[in-house]
Amino acid sequence: MTNPWLTWANLLTALRALAIPFFAQSILNGSWYLASGLFVVAVVTDFFDGKLARKFDQTSPLGGLLDHGTDAAFVTTGCWALASLGLINHYLAWLIPLAFIQYMLDSRALSGHNLRTSTIGRSNGVAYFVVVGVGVGSATLGWSWLNEPNALFAWLLVASTVVSMTDRAIALVRRP
């Protein structure tokens, strides 16, 4: 019998999870090429893990939870490191894990249910990667002119995350 944990999708998710501390350290140390490389690895593994799970019929609520949790941890850590350098606000690094915890609990993911997505939440999930990618990419390329627009974008993400969390809370209260 094969181990259901040993899948290509879970391997890619684990690779992304293992990159998190190195990603944060590379940002904090100003090792921008390494940070960019790790960011690309994270995006590529995130792109392919779900495709592989579906292709090999290995999707599961737990796999989805681990994938999204790893994404949340990766972008939270990236936002925290960028905020520590003064490139974006600190609030986003606190809101992302709170939004993920709400998403997980609202979906009852801990009891084996699939995660329930929302349009705002899905858009925010992509936008978190964008704000981190722009922060890292602009530092790598020396494009400091992107720092101010990216900082503004991070503030817009704070607002949209609060809206998303409020929307999810209202939907939970109204749900029969």
N, C-alpha and C positions, 0 to 999 in steps of 0.2 A: 504494500500500500504506500502511495506517495504522500508526502507531507503537504497539506494544503497551504502551508505558509511558504513553501519553497516554490515560488513562481517567478517568472521573469518580471512581472509587474511589481511584485513586492521587492525584488532585488533592486530595481530602479528606484523605488521609493526609499529603500534603505540607503542607497548610494547618496541620494539627495539629503537624507537626514544626517548622514555621516559628514557631509560637507558643511553643515551649518556652523560649527565652531570655527572651522578654518576660514569660512567666508567672513564671519564677524571679525576675526583677528586680522585678516588681510585688509579689511576696510579701516579698522582702527590704526593699523600700522602704515596705511597709505600704500600698500602693495596692490595698486590698482589693476595691474595686468592679471595677477592671481585672482583678485576679486572678480574681475570680468570673466575669467575662465570658469571659475566656480559658478558664477551666475548663469553662464551659457549651459553648463552641465545641468544645473537645476531646471532650467527651462526645457531642455531637450528631454531629460528624464521625466519631467512632468507631462510633456506632450505624449510620450510613448507609453508610459505605464498603463494608462487606461485603455489605449488601443490594444496593447498586448493582452491585458486581462480579458477584454471582449473577444479578441481573436481566438484565444485558447479557452474560452468559456470558463474563466477563473475569477469572475467578478463576485464580490461579496460585500455585504454591509461593512464588515470589518476592514476589508481592503480599501473601500471608499473612505472610511473614517481615518485610516492610517495615511492615505494619500492626502486628503484635505488637511489633516492635522500637521503633516510634514510641511505642506505648503504654507500653512499659517505660521509655523515655527520659523521657517526660512525667511519669509517676508517680515515677520516681527523682528527677528534678529537683525536683518538688513536695515530696517527702519530705525531700530535702536542704535545701531552703529553709526548710521548717517546722522541721526539726531545728536549723538555724542560729539560729533565733529561740527555741529552747528549748521548742518546742511538742510535739515528739515526739522519740523516741530517734534517734540517728545510725545505728544498726545496720541499720535497714530500708533506708536509702538505699544501703547497700553490698550487702545481700542481694538486692535486686530485680534488679540487673544480673547478679549471679552466677547467680541462678536462671534468668534469661532465657538466658544463655550456655549453661548446662547443657541447658535445654530445646531450644535451637537445635541444639546439637551432638548431643544424644541423638536428635533427630529427623532428623539428617543433612540439615538444611535447606540447608546450603551446597552440597550436591550435587543440589539440585532436588527433594528430597522434601518432602511436606506435613508440617506440624508435628503431632507426636503429643501430644494433650492428655491431661490427667489431671483427675480430679474436684477434687482438692485444689488443683492448679495453677490451674484455671479459677476456682475460688472465690477464691483469693488474688488473681488478676488483677482481679476485680471489687472485692475488698476494698481493694486498693491505691488504686483510684479513690475509694472511700468515705472512707478515712482522710485523703486529700488534700482531698477535697470538704468533709468536716466541718471540717477545720482552716481552710480558706479561708472556708467559709460562716459558721462561728461567729465568725471575726474580722470578717467583713463586717457581720454582724448585731449584733455586740457581745455575743454570747452566750458569755462567758468560762466559764460553768458547764459548757460542753461540752469545755473544754480537758483536764481531768483524765480523763474517760471516753475521749476520743479518744487521749490518750497511752497509756492502758491498752490500748486496741484496737491501737495500733501495736505494743506489746510482744507482744500475742497474735499479730499478723501475723509478727513475728520468729520466734516459735515455730512457727507453721504453715508458714512458708517453709522453715525448717530441716527440718521433718517432710516436706514435699513434696520437697525436694532429696534427702533421705535415701531416701525411697520410690522416687524416680526412679533413684537410683544403685543401689539393691538390684535393681530391675527390670532395669536394664541388665546387671548382673552375671549375673543368672539367665536372661537372654534367650539362646536358642540361637544 
